[in-house]
């Protein structure tokens, strides 16, 4: 892992096994892989870390059974990052789609994620922009596509 982060100024962790790969792969990628990368960043003096997480990982115990292990792994990785001392941004999208990017998202500390989605391409843009956008530093943001007019938050 140390060689993988040589000469890096920032890291975006966007790997994920997904909820259907089985608990062993979910633990290996979404939890242990993320934690090892956070630790390698800290060891190498890389101060900026952006983590792709998931809506629901703040309270995995509330999730449906088939999602619980996945969200627990994401939760544990998120908490490890927060405690690491690195300047972090945790991005928690709602359900991902393969639709074309629309270029408009809604972000807040908490969003109503019921029946909401966001194109993967828009999530990628948020991750990339978060590397240098200071207003995202040391924050956890939930994101969805298109502004939600009855919610407070930030349109991007």
C-alpha positions in Angstrom: 0.0 0.0 0.0 2.9 2.4 0.8 4.2 2.2 -2.8 0.7 2.9 -4.2 0.5 6.3 -2.4 4.1 7.4 -3.1 4.2 11.0 -4.4 0.4 11.6 -3.9 -1.0 14.9 -2.7 -4.5 13.6 -2.1 -6.4 10.3 -2.2 -9.9 9.6 -3.4 -11.1 6.2 -2.2 -13.9 5.1 -4.6 -13.6 1.3 -4.5 -16.5 -0.7 -3.3 -17.5 -4.3 -3.4 -21.2 -3.6 -3.3 -23.7 -5.3 -1.1 -23.9 -8.5 -3.3 -20.4 -9.8 -3.2 -20.6 -11.5 0.1 -19.4 -10.4 3.6 -15.8 -11.5 3.1 -15.2 -9.3 0.0 -17.2 -6.4 1.5 -15.0 -6.5 4.6 -11.8 -6.8 2.6 -12.6 -3.9 0.2 -15.0 -1.5 1.9 -13.6 -1.7 5.4 -10.1 -3.1 5.5 -9.0 -1.7 2.1 -10.2 1.7 3.0 -8.6 1.6 6.5 -5.3 0.5 5.1 -5.3 3.3 2.6 -6.1 5.9 5.3 -3.2 4.5 7.4 -0.9 4.6 4.4 -1.9 8.2 3.6 -1.2 9.2 7.2 2.2 7.4 7.2 3.2 9.1 4.0 2.1 12.5 5.1 -0.8 12.8 2.6 -3.2 15.2 4.4 -6.2 15.2 2.0 -8.5 12.2 1.7 -11.9 11.9 0.0 -14.0 8.8 0.8 -16.8 7.5 -1.2 -19.3 6.0 1.3 -23.0 5.4 1.1 -26.2 6.9 2.5 -27.2 4.9 5.5 -23.7 4.2 6.7 -24.2 6.6 9.6 -26.7 4.1 11.1 -26.2 0.7 9.5 -28.3 -0.9 12.2 -31.4 0.7 10.6 -30.7 -0.9 7.2 -32.4 -3.8 5.7 -30.7 -7.1 6.4 -29.1 -7.5 2.9 -27.5 -4.0 3.2 -26.4 -4.1 6.8 -23.0 -5.7 6.5 -22.1 -3.4 3.6 -23.1 -0.3 5.5 -21.3 -1.5 8.6 -18.1 -1.8 6.6 -18.6 1.7 5.2 -19.4 3.1 8.6 -16.2 1.6 10.1 -14.1 3.0 7.3 -15.7 6.4 7.7 -15.2 6.5 11.4 -11.5 5.5 11.0 -11.0 8.3 8.5 -12.6 10.9 10.8 -10.4 9.8 13.7 -7.2 9.8 11.6 -6.4 13.5 11.7 -6.4 13.7 7.9 -8.3 16.5 6.2 -11.3 14.4 5.0 -14.5 14.6 3.0 -16.9 11.8 3.1 -19.4 11.6 0.2 -22.5 9.5 0.7 -24.6 9.3 -2.4 -28.1 7.9 -2.6 -28.7 5.0 -5.0 -26.4 5.1 -8.0 -27.5 4.9 -11.6 -25.8 4.7 -15.0 -27.7 7.7 -16.4 -25.9 10.5 -18.1 -24.6 13.1 -15.7 -26.8 16.1 -15.3 -24.2 18.3 -13.6 -26.5 19.4 -10.8 -26.6 17.9 -7.4 -28.0 18.6 -4.0 -25.7 18.2 -1.0 -26.4 18.4 2.8 -25.3 16.7 6.0 -28.5 14.6 5.7 -30.9 14.2 2.8 -34.2 12.4 2.3 -33.0 9.5 0.2 -36.3 7.7 -0.2 -36.7 6.8 -3.9 -33.8 9.1 -4.9 -30.8 8.5 -7.1 -27.8 10.1 -8.7 -25.7 9.3 -11.8 -22.3 7.7 -11.1 -20.7 10.4 -13.3 -22.1 13.2 -11.1 -20.7 11.4 -8.0 -17.3 11.2 -9.7 -17.4 14.9 -10.3 -18.3 15.6 -6.7 -15.4 13.4 -5.5 -12.9 15.2 -7.8 -14.2 18.6 -6.8 -14.1 17.8 -3.1 -10.3 17.4 -3.3 -9.8 21.2 -3.5 -13.1 22.6 -2.3 -12.4 23.9 1.2 -16.0 24.1 2.2 -16.1 20.3 2.0 -13.1 19.8 4.3 -13.8 17.7 7.4 -17.4 17.2 6.4 -19.7 14.4 5.6 -22.1 15.1 2.7 -25.0 13.2 1.4 -25.8 13.9 -2.2 -28.6 13.3 -4.7 -29.3 14.5 -8.2 -31.2 17.7 -8.9 -32.0 20.2 -6.2 -34.7 19.2 -3.8 -36.7 22.4 -3.3 -38.1 21.6 0.1 -34.7 20.7 1.7 -32.1 23.0 3.0 -28.5 22.4 1.8 -26.2 23.4 -1.1 -26.8 23.2 -4.8 -23.7 22.5 -6.8 
